[in-house]
Amino acid sequence: MRALGGLEAALTRLEAAVECNERAYEDAAALADDRARLAEDRAHLAARLDEAQARAARLEGASRTVEARLVKVMEALRRNPAGARH
Protein backbone atom coordinates (compact mmCIF):
# COMPACT_ATOMS: atom_id res chain seq x y z
CA MET A 1 0.00 0.00 0.00
CA ARG A 2 2.81 2.33 0.81
CA ALA A 3 4.28 1.90 -2.68
CA LEU A 4 0.89 2.65 -4.22
CA GLY A 5 0.61 5.86 -2.17
CA GLY A 6 4.10 6.92 -3.26
CA LEU A 7 3.22 6.18 -6.88
CA GLU A 8 0.02 8.24 -6.63
CA ALA A 9 1.94 11.15 -5.09
CA ALA A 10 4.55 10.95 -7.85
CA LEU A 11 1.82 10.92 -10.51
CA THR A 12 0.17 13.95 -8.87
CA ARG A 13 3.49 15.82 -8.92
CA LEU A 14 4.06 14.77 -12.53
CA GLU A 15 0.59 16.03 -13.55
CA ALA A 16 1.25 19.32 -11.77
CA ALA A 17 4.60 19.67 -13.55
CA VAL A 18 2.97 18.92 -16.93
CA GLU A 19 0.28 21.56 -16.27
CA CYS A 20 2.96 24.06 -15.26
CA ASN A 21 4.89 23.29 -18.44
CA GLU A 22 1.75 23.72 -20.54
CA ARG A 23 1.08 27.10 -18.95
CA ALA A 24 4.69 28.13 -19.58
CA TYR A 25 4.38 27.16 -23.27
CA GLU A 26 1.08 29.05 -23.53
CA ASP A 27 2.66 32.09 -21.89
CA ALA A 28 5.64 31.87 -24.26
CA ALA A 29 3.30 31.65 -27.25
CA ALA A 30 1.32 34.64 -26.01
CA LEU A 31 4.55 36.59 -25.55
CA ALA A 32 5.64 35.67 -29.08
CA ASP A 33 2.27 36.87 -30.42
CA ASP A 34 2.60 40.11 -28.46
CA ARG A 35 6.13 40.60 -29.77
CA ALA A 36 4.98 40.06 -33.35
CA ARG A 37 2.15 42.57 -32.88
CA LEU A 38 4.56 45.10 -31.37
CA ALA A 39 6.97 44.65 -34.27
CA GLU A 40 4.12 45.18 -36.72
CA ASP A 41 2.97 48.29 -34.83
CA ARG A 42 6.51 49.60 -34.76
CA ALA A 43 6.90 49.12 -38.51
CA HIS A 44 3.58 50.88 -39.12
CA LEU A 45 4.54 53.78 -36.85
CA ALA A 46 7.96 54.05 -38.48
CA ALA A 47 6.32 54.28 -41.91
CA ARG A 48 3.94 56.96 -40.65
CA LEU A 49 6.85 58.87 -39.13
CA ASP A 50 8.74 58.71 -42.42
CA GLU A 51 5.68 60.05 -44.24
CA ALA A 52 5.27 62.85 -41.69
CA GLN A 53 8.94 63.80 -41.97
CA ALA A 54 8.73 63.86 -45.76
CA ARG A 55 5.63 66.05 -45.58
CA ALA A 56 7.35 68.36 -43.10
CA ALA A 57 10.31 68.67 -45.47
CA ARG A 58 7.97 69.52 -48.37
CA LEU A 59 6.17 72.10 -46.24
CA GLU A 60 9.50 73.57 -45.17
CA GLY A 61 10.51 73.92 -48.83
CA ALA A 62 7.19 75.53 -49.71
CA SER A 63 7.54 77.88 -46.75
CA ARG A 64 11.01 78.96 -47.92
CA THR A 65 9.67 79.56 -51.43
CA VAL A 66 6.77 81.68 -50.14
CA GLU A 67 9.10 83.57 -47.83
CA ALA A 68 11.46 84.36 -50.70
CA ARG A 69 8.59 85.57 -52.85
CA LEU A 70 7.25 87.77 -50.05
CA VAL A 71 10.68 89.26 -49.51
CA LYS A 72 10.88 90.12 -53.22
CA VAL A 73 7.45 91.75 -53.15
CA MET A 74 8.26 93.72 -50.00
CA GLU A 75 11.56 94.90 -51.51
CA ALA A 76 9.75 95.95 -54.67
CA LEU A 77 7.20 97.87 -52.62
CA ARG A 78 9.96 99.61 -50.67
CA ARG A 79 11.66 100.63 -53.90
CA ASN A 80 8.43 101.83 -55.49
CA PRO A 81 5.69 102.49 -52.93
CA ALA A 82 3.52 104.13 -55.59
CA GLY A 83 3.45 100.87 -57.55
CA ALA A 84 1.42 99.27 -54.78
CA ARG A 85 -1.51 101.55 -55.54
CA HIS A 86 -2.01 100.27 -59.09
Secondary structure, 3 states (H helix, E strand, C coil): CHHHHHHHHHHHHHHHHHHHHHHHHHHHHHHHHHHHHHHHHHHHHHHHHHHHHHHHHHHHHHHHHHHHHHHHHHHHHHHCHHHHHC
